[in-house]
Every structure is written in structure tokens, then in C-alpha cells.
Amino acid sequence: MSGSIIYTVELKRFNGPLGITISGTEEPFDPIFISGLTKKGLAERTGAIHIGDRVLAINGVSLKGKPLSEAIHLLQMAGESVTLKIKKQADRTYPLFGIFAFE
């Protein structure tokens, strides 16, 4: 069975960390994934974000054609409210490349 679900999650930091780690490469069309969640962190507590989920957009900015460094920059500049557009795959066989944690 294969397929995907796309949805949006809004995280409110309240001066705390997001508790996610993302991975990808500097190749513009390589996907960017959630590669880690901080135990009991903000993202994990939502129950909506999981390791292996693909990040499609950050605060309305599409990551299509953008390298990992751009995703990192968007998360760093996001402020107190971060909206992530997530794609959950039914088949989760993702390679993990460069990794960056937001804790």
C-alpha cells in the first residue's frame, strides 16, 4: 500500500524549542525530512509530527527546489509561531543525509 497524506501543523514556541531535527542535502530538489524528535518536546507532544515525515513548507514558504540550508534559515527566522506543511508517506524508506536539530 502506498500513498500520502498532506496536512499543516502549527507550533507555538512560547520561548521554547521546537524539538525537531530535520535532514536533507544541499541539492535543491532533494526532500527534507523530520529525522528526530526531542522526547516530550513541543513537536512530539502534538502527536502530529513523526520521524520520516517530509517537510513541504515552513510558514507558507514552499521548500520545493530549496536546499536544507534554506529550510534551516526559515526555521531560525520563524519566530514564536511555526507552521509546517507535512507530507506523511505510507511507505517510509527515507535516506538521512545532513541533519540539523532545532532544540
C-alpha positions in Angstrom: 0.0 0.0 0.0 1.4 3.4 -0.9 0.1 6.9 -0.7 0.5 10.0 1.2 -1.4 12.5 3.5 -0.6 16.2 3.4 -1.5 18.4 6.4 -0.5 21.5 8.3 0.7 21.7 11.9 1.1 25.0 13.8 3.6 25.0 16.7 3.7 27.8 19.2 7.2 28.0 20.9 6.4 30.2 23.9 10.2 31.0 24.1 11.0 27.2 24.0 12.4 24.9 21.4 10.5 23.2 18.6 12.1 19.9 19.5 12.6 18.7 15.9 15.6 17.6 13.9 15.5 17.9 10.1 17.7 16.3 7.5 18.3 16.7 3.8 21.0 17.8 1.4 22.1 21.0 -0.4 20.7 19.5 -3.6 17.8 21.8 -4.4 15.2 19.1 -5.2 16.2 16.6 -2.6 13.5 16.2 0.1 13.7 17.5 3.6 12.6 15.2 6.4 11.9 15.1 10.1 14.8 12.9 11.3 14.4 13.3 15.1 12.0 14.5 17.8 13.0 15.6 21.3 11.5 13.3 23.9 8.4 15.1 25.3 9.3 18.2 23.2 6.8 20.5 21.6 6.7 18.7 18.3 6.4 15.3 19.8 3.6 16.4 22.1 1.4 17.5 19.2 1.3 13.8 18.1 1.1 15.1 14.5 4.8 15.1 13.6 6.8 11.9 13.3 10.2 10.8 12.2 10.2 10.2 8.5 7.6 12.9 7.7 8.6 15.2 4.8 8.5 18.9 5.3 6.9 20.6 2.3 6.7 24.2 3.6 7.6 26.4 6.6 5.4 29.3 7.4 3.8 29.2 3.9 7.2 29.1 2.1 7.5 26.1 -0.1 10.7 24.0 0.2 10.3 22.8 -3.4 13.6 23.4 -5.1 15.3 24.7 -1.9 18.3 23.1 -0.2 18.5 22.1 3.5 20.2 25.4 4.4 17.1 27.4 3.3 14.9 25.2 5.5 17.2 25.8 8.4 17.1 29.5 7.8 13.3 29.6 7.6 13.1 27.7 10.9 15.6 30.0 12.6 13.7 33.1 11.4 10.3 31.8 12.2 9.6 33.5 15.5 7.2 32.2 18.1 4.7 30.6 15.7 5.9 28.0 13.2 3.6 26.4 10.7 4.8 23.2 9.0 3.2 21.7 5.9 3.9 17.9 6.3 3.6 15.0 4.0 3.3 11.6 5.6 4.2 8.7 3.3 2.6 5.3 3.7 6.0 3.8 2.7 8.8 5.2 4.9 12.1 4.3 3.4 14.0 7.6 3.5 17.7 8.2 3.4 19.1 10.6 6.1 21.7 13.0 4.8 22.7 16.2 6.5 21.0 16.6 9.9 20.2 19.8 11.8 18.4 19.9 15.2 16.1 22.7 16.4 16.1 22.3 20.2 
